């Protein structure tokens, strides 16, 4: 099996290119770059004292070697203002893609790319039982989002996949609510560049899908963040 197989991820960010590196074996990240571990086990960095990137987490690396991993996602540090990305091909105002979404909400979605796969035991991963049992293969898909400072990106509770979020530029927050009402906020998770929400928000549902609390992303400054989605392959 070939090691350190590198594939570009076409996310519509020429100024901040993204890569998928598979079968990682002492892969050198020149950086600075946000390096995401999309798998349920930590991955080791070749530094002393030892450092890991925890499961479903990320960090910013410069001139550092990843010892071993099924794969990592590497997003180069942005060289231009975050707002520039929405001029690239493949970016759309979410209100143009979803007629029901308010067009006056300045939230843009970039092109989505396939980013390999991961073996997950969803109930264990989501904290529903302590022991790991049978794992399934999930397809990983990634895309970038952009919102300017002060944007509430809409409270919602529906996804048919597991997701985590990685901050690329700017400062934002993931928020949870008791209801579709900003006054019911109960958890506020600050996000700076290089941070990933390591615990997915959802729980499994009886129909095989996922239940999410009411939640949203809020941009404190102009923000660019990466959604990492885990999809069961079509059956």
N, C-alpha and C positions, 0 to 999 in steps of 0.2 A: 504494500500500500504506500502510495506516494505521501511524503510528509510535507507540511507547510504549503498546502495547496491554496493559492490566493486567487480570489475572485472579486472583481469590483462589484459593489452594490450601487445600482443606479438610483440614487435618491434625490436627484435634482440639485446637487450641491457641488458645483465645480470648484468652489472656493474651500470646501471642506469635504474632500473625497472620503468615501467609506469603503471598507474591505471586509469580506468574510475570509477568515483563514481557517482551513479545516485540517484535521490530523496534525495538530500542533505539536511540534517537537523542537524545543529550543528556538522559538521564533523571536527575533529581535524587533522590538517596536522602537523605531527611531523617535517618533513623536515630535512635539507633544501631541497626544491623541487620547481620546476617551476609549478605553478598552472594556468591553462588556463581556461578562461570562454568562451565556444564556442557558447554562446547564445546572442541574440540581446538586452538583458536587463542587467544592472549592477548587481553584486552580493555583498552582504554585509559581511564584516568581523567583528568578535566579538572583537573589540578593541575600545579604546577611545583616542582621538576623532574618530568618525566613519570614516571608510575607505571602499571603494568599489573597486572591480576589474571591470573596465568598460566592456561594451559589446565587444565581439571579441578581448579580450585583456588578459594580463597575468601579473604575478609578481612572485617573489621568496618569499616563506613563510617558517617560522620556528616556531614551537610551536604556531600555530594560528588556530582559529576555523572559518570555513566558515559557516555562519548562515543558508543560504537557497539558493538552486539553483536547476534547473532541472538536471544538471550534471556539473561536473568539470573533467578536465583531469589533472593528477598529474604525473610529471616526476621527479624522484629523481635526485639530483645533482650527476653528474658523479664522480666516484671514481678513474677512470683510464684515461689515455690519450685518446682523442677522436678517434685517428687512430685505436685503438684496436677493435672498433666495427666491422670493415669490415672483421674480421676473423670469426665472428659469423655466424651460419647458416642463410640463407635467404638473405644475403647481396650480391649485384651484382654490378659490374661496369656497368654504364648505357649503355656504348657502346656495352656490351654483350647482353643487353635486347632489345636495339633499333639499328638495323643494320645501320640506317642512321645517328646515333649520332657518332661523332668522338671518336674513342677508345683512342686517346691520351689525352682526357680531363679526369682528375682524379676525376670523380664524381661518388659516390656510392649511391645506393638506398637500404634502408632496407625493411623488410617485412611490408606489409600494414595490418592494423587492423580496423575492424568496431568499431566505438566509439559512438553508439547510434544515436540520431537524434535531430534536432532542428526545431522549427517553425519560418519561415522567410517570410517576404514580400520582395522579392528580389529587386524590383525597389526602395523601400524606403531604404532598407539597403545600396544600392549602390549609394544613393544620387540623384536619378533621380526624386523624388518627396518628399515634406516635410511631408506629412501625411501618416500614416500607414493604409493600406487597408487589403485585404484578404491575409492571410498567408498560406503557403504550408509547408508540412513536407519535410525536406531534410535529407538524410542519411549522417552521418559524417564518414569520413574515414581518418586515420592518418598514416603517415610513417615518418621515420627519413631519413635524407640525411647526407652524409659526404663528405667534400672536404678539401684538404690540403691548407696551406697558399699560397696565390697568384693565386688561381684558379678562372678564369672566367668561370662560369657554363653554358654558351651558351645563347645568346640572342634569345628569342622566343616570340610568341604572340598567341599561341593556347592552349586552355584548354576547355573541355566541362563541367566544373564545376566552382564553386566559391571557391577561396582558400585564406588563410592567412598563415603566416609563423611565427614560434616562435623560437627564438634563445635558444639553450640549453647550448652549451659550445663554447668558442672562440668568436671572434669578426668578423662580416661580414657586408654585406650591401645588400639591395635590390636596384636595379637601373632600371630607365626607360629611354627609348631612343625614338627619333623621327623616327628612321629607324634601320635596322639591321646592325648597324655600331657604334662602340664604340665612335667615335668622335661626335655622335649626342646625347650624354648623357644630360638629362635635369633635372633629379631628383635622388638624392643619399640619401638613408635612412639608417643611421648607426644602427647596431643591436648588442647589448650586451646581455649576458645571462639574460633570464627572459623577454625580450622584444618581443612583437608580433606586426606585422603590422596590426593596428586595422581597417583600411579602405581597403577592397578588391580593387584591381586595376581595375577590369572589369566593364563593363556596359552590360545591357541586349541587345540582338540582336533580330531582327524581327522574326527569325526562332525559338525563344525560347532558343537559346544558349547564349553565352557570348562573348563579344568583349574585348580583352586585348590589351593594348599598348605593344610595344616591351619592354621586360624586362628581367632581369637576376638576379641571386644571385652571389655575389662575396665574396670569403673567404679572409679576410685580414690575419687571422691566421688559424691554423687548426680548422675547424668548424663542429659542429653537430647541425642541426636544424630540426624542426618538421614542416611538411606540414600538414595543417588541411584543408580538402576538403569537400565541401558541394555538394552532388549529389541529383538530383531529382530521386526518386524511378522509376524503369522501369515501363512503362505503357503498 
